[in-house]
Amino acid sequence: QVQLVESGGGLVQVGGSLRLSCAASGGTFNSHNSGWFRQAPGEERQFVAGITWLGGSTYYADSVKDRFTIFSDNAKNTVYLQMNSLKPEDTAVYYCAVGPPSWRIGERVREYSYWGQGTQVTVSS
């Protein structure tokens, strides 16, 4: 069973940056596709970014493209989400998730098997 622990969330002003981390135990990121999702109050959980198990491909939601970057460090068994130029609409709980290895990066919640507990990101204007 893979266990995921996110960290790095917090309060930041508009235009600021944060880096979220997702550390895994019981499994490795180089044998799973990984994704970051977010959920704002009253809304459904939505895809933010994903990376294939070998780190060769990434995919982003249009709302974060060119601002967010997902990358992995296999030596640390950690996946990161670098968030720049943050906007108030980025405020949400951010979740890390892993799923089966695939050349295609899934955007749906049901395509991921294991989830972290989430970390709050709040962007103040």
DSSP file (Angstrom, degrees, kcal/mol; ACC not computed):
  #  RESIDUE AA STRUCTURE BP1 BP2  ACC     N-H-->O    O-->H-N    N-H-->O    O-->H-N    TCO  KAPPA ALPHA  PHI   PSI    X-CA   Y-CA   Z-CA
    1    1 A Q              0   0    0      0, 0.0     2,-0.4     0, 0.0   113,-0.0   0.000 360.0 360.0 360.0 128.6    0.0    0.0    0.0
    2    2 A V        -     0   0    0     96,-0.1     2,-0.4    22,-0.1    24,-0.2  -0.698 360.0-162.0 -86.8 132.6    1.4    3.4   -1.0
    3    3 A Q  E     -A   25   0A   0     22,-3.0    22,-2.1    -2,-0.4     2,-0.4  -0.958   4.8-164.1-115.4 135.0    1.2    6.2    1.5
    4    4 A L  E     -A   24   0A   0    111,-0.5   113,-0.5    -2,-0.4     2,-0.5  -0.944   6.3-170.0-122.0 137.3    1.6    9.8    0.4
    5    5 A V  E     -A   23   0A   0     18,-2.2    18,-2.5    -2,-0.4     2,-0.2  -0.973   9.1-158.2-130.2 117.9    2.3   12.8    2.5
    6    6 A E  E     +A   22   0A   0     -2,-0.5     2,-0.3    16,-0.2    16,-0.2  -0.606  17.4 164.8 -91.1 153.7    2.0   16.3    1.2
    7    7 A S  E     +A   21   0A   0     14,-2.0    14,-2.8    -2,-0.2   112,-0.1  -0.962  39.6  70.8-154.4 168.0    3.7   19.4    2.6
    8    8 A G        +     0   0    0     -2,-0.3    11,-0.3     1,-0.3    14,-0.0   0.362  60.7 132.6 104.6  -5.0    4.5   22.9    1.6
    9    9 A G        +     0   0    0     12,-0.1     2,-0.3     9,-0.1    -1,-0.3  -0.192  22.9 118.5 -71.9 171.7    1.1   24.6    1.6
   10   10 A G  E     -d  121   0B   0    110,-0.9   112,-2.8   109,-0.1     2,-0.5  -0.989  61.4 -47.3 163.9-165.3    0.5   27.9    3.3
   11   11 A L  E     +d  122   0B   0     -2,-0.3     2,-0.3   110,-0.2   112,-0.2  -0.865  53.8 166.8-102.9 130.3   -0.6   31.5    2.9
   12   12 A V  E     -d  123   0B   0    110,-2.6   112,-2.6    -2,-0.5     2,-0.1  -0.979  32.2-113.4-142.2 151.9    0.9   33.5    0.1
   13   13 A Q  E >   -d  124   0B   0     -2,-0.3     3,-2.3   110,-0.2    73,-0.2  -0.444  51.0 -76.2 -82.8 160.1    0.1   36.8   -1.5
   14   14 A V  T 3  S+     0   0    0    110,-2.0    73,-0.2     1,-0.3    -1,-0.2  -0.281 121.7  23.5 -53.9 134.3   -1.0   37.2   -5.1
   15   15 A G  T 3  S+     0   0    0     71,-3.1    70,-0.6     1,-0.3    -1,-0.3   0.324  99.8 120.2  88.9  -7.4    1.9   36.7   -7.5
   16   16 A G    <   -     0   0    0     -3,-2.3    70,-2.2    70,-0.2     2,-0.3  -0.092  55.0-123.0 -81.7-176.1    3.9   34.7   -5.0
   17   17 A S        +     0   0    0     67,-0.2     2,-0.3    68,-0.2    67,-0.2  -0.929  21.0 179.8-131.8 152.2    5.2   31.2   -5.2
   18   18 A L  E     - B   0  83A   0     65,-2.1    65,-3.3    -2,-0.3     2,-0.5  -0.982  16.5-146.9-144.1 151.7    5.0   28.0   -3.3
   19   19 A R  E     - B   0  82A   0     -2,-0.3     2,-0.3   -11,-0.3    63,-0.2  -0.977  14.3-158.2-121.7 119.1    6.5   24.5   -3.7
   20   20 A L  E     - B   0  81A   0     61,-2.6    61,-2.3    -2,-0.5     2,-0.3  -0.722   6.7-157.5 -92.2 144.3    4.4   21.5   -2.7
   21   21 A S  E     -AB   7  80A   0    -14,-2.8   -14,-2.0    -2,-0.3     2,-0.4  -0.918   9.0-166.0-121.1 148.8    6.1   18.2   -1.9
   22   22 A C  E     -AB   6  79A   0     57,-1.9    57,-2.3    -2,-0.3     2,-0.4  -0.929   9.5-166.3-135.9 109.7    4.6   14.7   -1.9
   23   23 A A  E     -AB   5  78A   0    -18,-2.5   -18,-2.2    -2,-0.4     2,-0.3  -0.789   8.7-151.7 -99.8 139.1    6.7   12.0   -0.3
   24   24 A A  E     -A    4   0A   0     53,-2.0     2,-0.3    -2,-0.4   -20,-0.2  -0.839  14.6-179.5-113.5 146.3    5.8    8.4   -0.8
   25   25 A S  E    S+A    3   0A   0    -22,-2.1   -22,-3.0    -2,-0.3     3,-0.1  -0.980  70.5  30.8-135.6 151.9    6.3    5.2    1.3
   26   26 A G  S    S+     0   0    0     -2,-0.3     2,-0.3   -24,-0.2    -1,-0.1   0.570 123.7  30.9  79.5   7.6    5.4    1.7    0.4
   27   27 A G  S    S-     0   0    0    -24,-0.1     2,-0.4    50,-0.1   -24,-0.1  -0.958  78.4-112.5-179.3 169.2    5.9    2.4   -3.3
   28   28 A T    >   -     0   0    0     -2,-0.3     3,-1.4     1,-0.1    -3,-0.1  -0.917  14.6-134.3-123.5 148.3    8.0    4.4   -5.7
   29   29 A F  G >  S+     0   0    0     -2,-0.4     3,-1.4     1,-0.3    26,-0.2   0.769 103.2  68.1 -69.0 -24.4    7.0    7.2   -8.0
   30   30 A N  G 3  S+     0   0    0      1,-0.3    -1,-0.3    44,-0.1     3,-0.1   0.430 102.5  46.6 -79.6   6.6    9.0    5.7  -10.8
   31   31 A S  G <  S+     0   0    0     -3,-1.4     2,-0.3     1,-0.1    -1,-0.3   0.221 114.0  51.4-121.3  10.8    6.5    2.8  -10.9
   32   32 A H  S <  S-     0   0    0     -3,-1.4     2,-0.3    21,-0.2    -1,-0.1  -0.985  79.3-117.3-140.6 150.3    3.4    5.0  -10.9
   33   33 A N  E     -E   99   0B   0     66,-1.7    66,-2.5    -2,-0.3     2,-0.3  -0.667  39.0-151.4 -76.2 147.9    2.0    7.9  -12.7
   34   34 A S  E     +EF  98  51B   0     17,-2.6    17,-2.5    -2,-0.3     2,-0.3  -0.912  16.2 179.8-125.8 151.5    1.5   10.8  -10.3
   35   35 A G  E     -EF  97  50B   0     62,-2.7    62,-2.3    -2,-0.3     2,-0.4  -0.991  21.6-140.6-147.7 156.2   -0.8   13.7  -10.2
   36   36 A W  E     +EF  96  49B   0     13,-3.2    12,-2.7    -2,-0.3    13,-1.7  -0.969  25.1 177.5-114.4 134.4   -1.8   16.8   -8.3
   37   37 A F  E     -EF  95  47B   0     58,-2.8    58,-2.8    -2,-0.4     2,-0.3  -0.834  10.8-154.2-125.4 165.8   -5.4   17.7   -7.8
   38   38 A R  E     -EF  94  46B   0      8,-2.4     8,-3.0    -2,-0.3     2,-0.4  -0.991   4.3-163.0-142.8 154.2   -7.1   20.5   -5.9
   39   39 A Q  E     -E   93   0B   0     54,-2.3    54,-2.4    -2,-0.3     6,-0.2  -0.954   4.3-163.2-141.3 118.4  -10.4   21.1   -4.3
   40   40 A A    >   -     0   0    0      4,-0.4     3,-2.2    -2,-0.4    52,-0.1  -0.613  47.5 -74.3 -91.8 158.3  -11.9   24.4   -3.3
   41   41 A P  T 3  S+     0   0    0      0, 0.0    -1,-0.1     0, 0.0     3,-0.1  -0.276 118.9   7.5 -55.3 130.7  -14.9   24.6   -0.9
   42   42 A G  T 3  S+     0   0    0      1,-0.3     2,-0.3    -3,-0.1    -3,-0.0   0.495 112.5 101.8  77.7   3.6  -18.1   23.5   -2.5
   43   43 A E  S <  S-     0   0    0     -3,-2.2    -1,-0.3     1,-0.0     2,-0.1  -0.781  74.9-102.2-118.7 163.1  -16.4   22.3   -5.7
   44   44 A E        -     0   0    0     -2,-0.3    -4,-0.4     1,-0.1     2,-0.3  -0.425  46.3 -93.4 -76.9 156.0  -15.3   19.0   -7.1
   45   45 A R        -     0   0    0     -6,-0.2     2,-0.4    -2,-0.1    -6,-0.2  -0.532  51.0-163.5 -68.4 132.1  -11.8   17.8   -7.0
   46   46 A Q  E     -F   38   0B   0     -8,-3.0    -8,-2.4    -2,-0.3     2,-0.1  -0.920  20.7-104.5-127.6 149.4  -10.1   18.8  -10.2
   47   47 A F  E     +F   37   0B   0     60,-0.4   -10,-0.2    -2,-0.4     3,-0.1  -0.391  34.7 169.1 -68.4 140.4   -6.9   17.9  -12.0
   48   48 A V  E     -     0   0B   0    -12,-2.7    13,-2.6     1,-0.4     2,-0.3   0.703  60.7 -20.3-115.6 -53.1   -4.0   20.3  -11.8
   49   49 A A  E     -FG  36  60B   0    -13,-1.7   -13,-3.2    11,-0.2    -1,-0.4  -0.990  53.7-166.1-159.4 154.4   -0.9   18.5  -13.2
   50   50 A G  E     -FG  35  59B   0      9,-2.3     9,-1.9    -2,-0.3     2,-0.3  -0.971   3.7-162.3-145.4 160.4    0.4   15.0  -13.9
   51   51 A I  E     -FG  34  58B   0    -17,-2.5   -17,-2.6    -2,-0.3     7,-0.2  -0.998  25.5-115.3-144.0 140.3    3.7   13.2  -14.7
   52   52 A T    >   -     0   0    0      5,-2.2     3,-2.0    -2,-0.3   -19,-0.1  -0.276  38.0-100.2 -74.5 165.2    4.4    9.8  -16.1
   53   53 A W  T 3  S+     0   0    0     49,-0.4   -21,-0.2     1,-0.3    -1,-0.1   0.730 123.6  43.2 -64.0 -24.3    6.2    7.1  -14.1
   54   54 A L  T 3  S-     0   0    0    -23,-0.1    -1,-0.3     3,-0.0   -24,-0.1   0.409 111.3-119.5 -98.0   1.9    9.5    7.7  -15.7
   55   55 A G  S <  S+     0   0    0     -3,-2.0    -2,-0.1   -26,-0.2    17,-0.1   0.614  78.8 122.4  76.0  11.4    9.1   11.5  -15.6
   56   56 A G        +     0   0    0      1,-0.1     2,-0.4    -5,-0.0    -1,-0.1   0.756  68.4  37.3 -80.5 -22.7    9.3   11.8  -19.3
   57   57 A S        -     0   0    0      2,-0.0    -5,-2.2    47,-0.0     2,-0.3  -0.972  59.9-174.8-133.5 144.6    5.9   13.5  -19.9
   58   58 A T  E     -G   51   0B   0     -2,-0.4     2,-0.3    -7,-0.2    -7,-0.2  -0.911   3.3-167.3-130.6 160.8    3.9   16.1  -18.0
   59   59 A Y  E     -G   50   0B   0     -9,-1.9    -9,-2.3    -2,-0.3     2,-0.3  -0.989   5.7-164.2-151.3 141.4    0.5   17.5  -18.6
   60   60 A Y  E     -G   49   0B   0     -2,-0.3   -11,-0.2   -11,-0.2     2,-0.1  -0.925  26.3-109.8-130.4 149.2   -1.3   20.5  -17.0
   61   61 A A    >>  -     0   0    0    -13,-2.6     3,-1.7    -2,-0.3     4,-1.2  -0.488  38.0-116.5 -67.1 147.8   -4.7   21.9  -16.7
   62   62 A D  T 34 S+     0   0    0      1,-0.3     3,-0.3     2,-0.2    -1,-0.1   0.837 112.1  64.0 -56.8 -33.2   -5.2   25.0  -18.8
   63   63 A S  T 34 S+     0   0    0      1,-0.2    -1,-0.3     3,-0.0   -15,-0.1   0.692 114.4  29.4 -68.1 -18.5   -5.7   27.1  -15.7
   64   64 A V  T X> S+     0   0    0     -3,-1.7     4,-2.3   -16,-0.2     3,-2.3   0.446  85.1 129.7-120.0  -3.6   -2.2   26.5  -14.4
   65   65 A K  T 3< S+     0   0    0     -4,-1.2     4,-0.1    -3,-0.3   -16,-0.0  -0.255  80.0  13.6 -57.4 139.1   -0.2   26.0  -17.6
   66   66 A D  T 34 S+     0   0    0      2,-0.4    -1,-0.3     1,-0.1     3,-0.1   0.394 126.0  62.0  73.4  -0.5    2.9   28.1  -17.8
   67   67 A R  T <4 S+     0   0    0     -3,-2.3    17,-1.9     1,-0.2     2,-0.3   0.660  98.0  50.8-116.6 -34.8    2.6   28.9  -14.0
   68   68 A F  E  <  -C   83   0A   0     -4,-2.3    -2,-0.4    15,-0.2     2,-0.4  -0.783  60.6-166.1-108.8 150.1    2.9   25.5  -12.4
   69   69 A T  E     -C   82   0A   0     13,-2.4    13,-3.1    -2,-0.3     2,-0.4  -0.991   4.8-158.8-136.2 128.5    5.6   22.8  -12.9
   70   70 A I  E     +C   81   0A   0     -2,-0.4     2,-0.3    11,-0.2    11,-0.2  -0.882  24.7 156.2-103.2 136.4    5.4   19.2  -11.8
   71   71 A F  E     -C   80   0A   0      9,-1.6     9,-3.4    -2,-0.4     2,-0.3  -0.985  26.6-137.5-154.6 161.1    8.6   17.2  -11.4
   72   72 A S  E     -C   79   0A   0     -2,-0.3     2,-0.5     7,-0.2     7,-0.2  -0.886   6.3-156.4-125.2 153.5    9.9   14.2   -9.5
   73   73 A D  E >>> -C   78   0A   0      5,-2.9     5,-1.8    -2,-0.3     4,-0.8  -0.898  10.3-172.6-125.5  97.8   13.1   13.3   -7.6
   74   74 A N  T 345S+     0   0    0     -2,-0.5     3,-0.3     1,-0.3    -1,-0.1   0.820  82.9  61.2 -65.6 -29.7   13.4    9.6   -7.7
   75   75 A A  T 345S+     0   0    0      1,-0.2    -1,-0.3    -3,-0.1    -2,-0.0   0.854 115.6  33.8 -64.0 -33.1   16.3    9.6   -5.3
   76   76 A K  T <45S-     0   0    0     -3,-0.8    -1,-0.2     2,-0.2   -52,-0.2   0.445 105.0-130.2 -98.0  -2.6   14.1   11.2   -2.7
   77   77 A N  T  <5 +     0   0    0     -4,-0.8   -53,-2.0    -3,-0.3     2,-0.4   0.928  65.4 131.0  51.1  48.5   10.9    9.4   -3.8
   78   78 A T  E   < -BC  23  73A   0     -5,-1.8    -5,-2.9   -55,-0.2     2,-0.4  -0.981  48.3-154.5-135.4 141.3    9.2   12.7   -3.9
   79   79 A V  E     -BC  22  72A   0    -57,-2.3   -57,-1.9    -2,-0.4     2,-0.3  -0.941  18.9-159.0-114.2 141.7    7.1   14.6   -6.4
   80   80 A Y  E     -BC  21  71A   0     -9,-3.4    -9,-1.6    -2,-0.4     2,-0.4  -0.817  16.5-156.5-120.3 155.7    6.9   18.3   -6.4
   81   81 A L  E     -BC  20  70A   0    -61,-2.3   -61,-2.6    -2,-0.3     2,-0.6  -0.909  13.1-160.7-130.3 106.2    4.5   21.0   -7.6
   82   82 A Q  E     -BC  19  69A   0    -13,-3.1   -13,-2.4    -2,-0.4     2,-0.5  -0.772  10.6-166.0 -86.5 123.0    6.2   24.4   -8.1
   83   83 A M  E     +BC  18  68A   0    -65,-3.3   -65,-2.1    -2,-0.6     2,-0.3  -0.946  10.8 173.6-117.7 117.4    3.5   27.1   -8.2
   84   84 A N        +     0   0    0    -17,-1.9   -67,-0.2    -2,-0.5   -68,-0.2  -0.766  59.0  23.3-117.1 163.7    4.4   30.5   -9.5
   85   85 A S  S    S-     0   0    0    -70,-0.6    -1,-0.2    -2,-0.3   -68,-0.2   0.906  84.5-158.6  49.9  49.6    2.4   33.7  -10.2
   86   86 A L        -     0   0    0    -70,-2.2   -71,-3.1    -3,-0.2   -70,-0.2  -0.252   9.0-160.3 -66.4 146.2   -0.3   32.5   -7.8
   87   87 A K    >   -     0   0    0    -73,-0.2     3,-2.2    -3,-0.1     4,-0.2  -0.829  32.9-108.4-121.7 158.3   -3.8   33.9   -8.1
   88   88 A P  G >  S+     0   0    0      0, 0.0     3,-1.9     0, 0.0    35,-0.3   0.855 117.8  62.9 -55.7 -33.9   -6.7   34.0   -5.6
   89   89 A E  G 3  S+     0   0    0      1,-0.3   -49,-0.0   -49,-0.0    -3,-0.0   0.565  89.0  69.6 -71.2  -6.2   -8.5   31.3   -7.7
   90   90 A D  G <  S+     0   0    0     -3,-2.2    -1,-0.3     2,-0.0     2,-0.2   0.528  70.9 119.3 -83.0  -6.5   -5.6   28.9   -6.9
   91   91 A T    <   +     0   0    0     -3,-1.9     2,-0.3    -4,-0.2    31,-0.2  -0.435  41.8 103.9 -63.4 124.7   -6.8   28.8   -3.3
   92   92 A A  E    S- H   0 121B   0     29,-2.0    29,-2.7    -2,-0.2     2,-0.5  -0.965  77.1 -78.1-179.1 171.4   -7.8   25.2   -2.5
   93   93 A V  E     -EH  39 120B   0    -54,-2.4   -54,-2.3    -2,-0.3     2,-0.5  -0.863  49.2-145.6 -88.0 129.0   -6.7   22.0   -0.7
   94   94 A Y  E     -EH  38 119B   0     25,-3.1    25,-1.9    -2,-0.5     2,-0.4  -0.842  14.2-165.0-103.8 132.5   -4.1   20.3   -2.9
   95   95 A Y  E     -E   37   0B   0    -58,-2.8   -58,-2.8    -2,-0.5     2,-0.3  -0.923  11.3-147.1-119.8 139.6   -3.8   16.6   -3.1
   96   96 A C  E     +E   36   0B   0     -2,-0.4    20,-2.3   -60,-0.2     2,-0.3  -0.804  25.2 176.4 -97.3 145.6   -1.1   14.3   -4.4
   97   97 A A  E     -EI  35 115B   0    -62,-2.3   -62,-2.7    -2,-0.3     2,-0.3  -0.990  17.1-154.3-148.6 154.1   -2.2   11.0   -6.0
   98   98 A V  E     +EI  34 114B   0     16,-1.9    15,-2.1    -2,-0.3    16,-1.9  -0.961  15.7 170.7-129.9 151.3   -0.6    8.0   -7.8
   99   99 A G  E     -E   33   0B   0    -66,-2.5   -66,-1.7    -2,-0.3    13,-0.2  -0.810  44.8 -50.8-143.8-176.6   -2.0    5.6  -10.2
  100  100 A P        -     0   0    0      0, 0.0   -68,-0.2     0, 0.0   -67,-0.1  -0.225  67.2 -94.4 -60.4 148.7   -0.9    2.8  -12.6
  101  101 A P        +     0   0    0      0, 0.0     2,-0.3     0, 0.0   -49,-0.1  -0.422  60.2 154.9 -64.8 138.0    2.0    3.5  -14.9
  102  102 A S        -     0   0    0     -2,-0.1   -49,-0.4    -3,-0.1     4,-0.0  -0.985  55.1-126.1-160.9 152.0    0.8    4.6  -18.3
  103  103 A W  S    S+     0   0    0     -2,-0.3     2,-0.5   -51,-0.1   -51,-0.1   0.691  99.1  71.6 -73.2 -18.0    1.9    6.7  -21.3
  104  104 A R  S    S-     0   0    0     -3,-0.0     2,-0.7   -71,-0.0   -71,-0.1  -0.851  81.3-137.7-102.3 133.2   -1.3    8.6  -20.8
  105  105 A I        -     0   0    0     -2,-0.5     2,-0.1   -55,-0.1   -53,-0.1  -0.796  23.9-135.5 -90.6 117.5   -1.7   11.0  -17.9
  106  106 A G        -     0   0    0     -2,-0.7    -4,-0.0     5,-0.1    -7,-0.0  -0.410  19.8-170.5 -75.5 146.6   -5.1   10.7  -16.4
  107  107 A E        +     0   0    0     -2,-0.1   -60,-0.4   -60,-0.1     2,-0.3   0.404  59.8  91.3-111.0  -3.1   -7.2   13.7  -15.4
  108  108 A R  S >  S-     0   0    0      1,-0.1     3,-1.8   -62,-0.1     4,-0.2  -0.751  75.1-131.2-102.6 144.0  -10.0   11.9  -13.6
  109  109 A V  G >  S+     0   0    0     -2,-0.3     3,-1.9     1,-0.3    -1,-0.1   0.880 106.2  60.2 -55.2 -40.7  -10.0   11.2   -9.9
  110  110 A R  G 3  S+     0   0    0      1,-0.3    -1,-0.3    -3,-0.0    -4,-0.0   0.599  91.1  69.4 -70.1  -8.7  -10.9    7.5  -10.5
  111  111 A E  G <  S+     0   0    0     -3,-1.8     2,-0.4   -12,-0.1    -1,-0.3   0.489  90.5  74.0 -85.1  -1.4   -7.7    7.0  -12.5
  112  112 A Y    <   -     0   0    0     -3,-1.9   -13,-0.3    -4,-0.2     3,-0.1  -0.925  58.8-168.7-118.1 139.1   -5.7    7.3   -9.3
  113  113 A S        +     0   0    0    -15,-2.1     2,-0.4    -2,-0.4   -14,-0.2   0.809  68.4  40.5 -97.0 -34.5   -5.5    4.7   -6.6
  114  114 A Y  E     -I   98   0B   0    -16,-1.9   -16,-1.9  -111,-0.0     2,-0.3  -0.935  63.4-170.5-125.9 143.5   -3.7    6.3   -3.7
  115  115 A W  E     -I   97   0B   0     -2,-0.4  -111,-0.5   -18,-0.2   -18,-0.2  -0.946  17.0-130.6-133.1 148.7   -4.1    9.8   -2.2
  116  116 A G        -     0   0    0    -20,-2.3  -111,-0.2    -2,-0.3     3,-0.1  -0.285  35.9-104.2 -83.7-179.1   -2.5   12.0    0.3
  117  117 A Q        -     0   0    0   -113,-0.5  -112,-0.1     1,-0.2   -22,-0.1   0.607  62.4-115.9 -85.7 -13.0   -4.3   13.9    3.0
  118  118 A G        -     0   0    0    -22,-0.1     2,-0.4     1,-0.1   -23,-0.2   0.090  16.6-126.2  96.2 152.3   -4.0   17.2    1.3
  119  119 A T  E     - H   0  94B   0    -25,-1.9   -25,-3.1  -112,-0.1     2,-0.3  -0.999  24.3-119.8-137.8 135.9   -2.4   20.5    2.1
  120  120 A Q  E     - H   0  93B   0     -2,-0.4  -110,-0.9   -27,-0.2     2,-0.5  -0.559  23.5-171.5 -81.5 132.2   -4.1   23.9    2.1
  121  121 A V  E     -dH  10  92B   0    -29,-2.7   -29,-2.0    -2,-0.3     2,-0.5  -0.993   4.9-176.3-120.5 124.8   -2.9   26.7   -0.2
  122  122 A T  E     -d   11   0B   0   -112,-2.8  -110,-2.6    -2,-0.5     2,-0.6  -0.983   8.3-164.7-125.2 124.4   -4.4   30.1    0.3
  123  123 A V  E     -d   12   0B   0     -2,-0.5     2,-0.3   -35,-0.3  -110,-0.2  -0.933  12.2-156.2-111.0 118.0   -3.7   33.0   -2.0
  124  124 A S  E      d   13   0B   0   -112,-2.6  -110,-2.0    -2,-0.6    -2,-0.0  -0.721 360.0 360.0 -98.5 143.1   -4.6   36.4   -0.5
  125  125 A S              0   0    0     -2,-0.3    -1,-0.1  -112,-0.2  -112,-0.1   0.418 360.0 360.0 -99.5 360.0   -5.3   39.5   -2.7
